[in-house]
Amino acid sequence: MLAALTYEKGTIIVEEIDADLASRAAALQRLNHPLFKPFWEQGRSLLVEGSVGSRSDVNPLASRVCDVKIAAAQMACSRDMNENVQRIRRQISRAAQQKADIVVFPELAVTGNCAEDIQAATQDALNDALDEIRAEAKLREVYVVVGTPAVAGDARYNCAVVISDDGSVKTRYAQLAANRAQVFQPGQSAESLWFSLKGVPSIVTVGDDANWVEIGDLAANRGMYLHFHISYESDVSPDRAVLRKQRNLLALRYAKYGAVVNAADPSGLKHPSAPASGISMIVSREGGHNQPAPKGLEYYLPYQTSIVKSAGAEPAMIVATRRTSTANNMDLIRFWRNRNRRGGGQPARYDWISNGAALIGGDELP
């Protein structure tokens, strides 16, 4: 958002936009990813031919009603992996003291964001680091989401690992939108997005996944309630901060509740990793049509994601609690709206979205 008005009258806003900066590169990357290519090709067929072929029937997942307390650990990352692991363990303990159900760490929290450190980390060293984090999660009885590289043969993946409160690994998700080709291969599995937190359907995404809004949209049609996004944003310019905030709110708009956790400014560390800009936030969809803005929130449009709590650039932990319901009303709105297309003159569009919801996984939540 470069300029905006709310309810002012008789006012003009002006902003110059450089259209030469636009390209189709990101759209083509999304189109050509093996996981989403069938979905976008069906969308093209829908536009050109008015049909998509076969249809997958998908029912939205149900959610348990409970209080979920999220701790967002905006951590500064070192180039020393052991320092990072010990810092993660301390933050897990701190989150447990605040009775958090889940504590979320930044992208690449284990190694930091420097390419040479990521490439130098062996799978044995990464496994040892993860074992320490798992032991701490089990000791403190809290769920953990942590960013780490993973090695498979000659390939490396940018992963979010979700650890249960019993220390087991619930899922290991490899980033789909991997844009650092010299470091990471793109992940191929949407099923690994998913996990269950206290019986609540949840997904986790990493970094530039936030630009692929179809992930959250299709997951919402499937029944996602909680969305946790981890990142390591190195561009600390004010313009980029505005863009990142807007992007993250759009990426999580389909969730009822969740968090975006970015790395903190590491300049105060003895061995700082790449620069980072912070501005993590816990978000929730609040309010509604003809309702006043809820107090204490950085509030946006009704049925859009608003900011419950946020952090600056420095290391911080923010905590918030919300009560879940049996279903994410955005899921139901999107599901029933799509279902109504079937008998309302748009059956092909219903088929397309249903196929996408089936493609995004969530059949068996770990």
Buried (B, 14 or more C-beta within 10 A) or exposed (E): EEEEEEEEEEEEEEEEEEEEEEEEEBEEBBBEBEBBEEBBEBBEBBEEEEEBEEBEEBEBBEBBEEEBBBBBBBBBBBBBBEBBBBBBBEBBBBBBEEEBBBBBBBBBBBBBBBEEBBEEBEEEBBEEBBEBBBBBBBBBEBBBBBBBBBBEEEEBBBBBBBBBBEBEBBBBBBBBBBBBEEBBBBBEBBBBBBBBBBEBBBBBBBBBBBBBBBBBBBBBBBBBBBBBBBBBBBEBEEEBBEBBBEBBBBBBBBBBBBBBBBBBBBEEBEEBBBBBBBBBBBBBBBBEEEEEEEEEBBBBEBBBBBBBBBBEBEBBBBBBBBEBBEBBBBBBEBBEEBBEBBEEEBBBBBBBBBBBBBBBBBEEBB
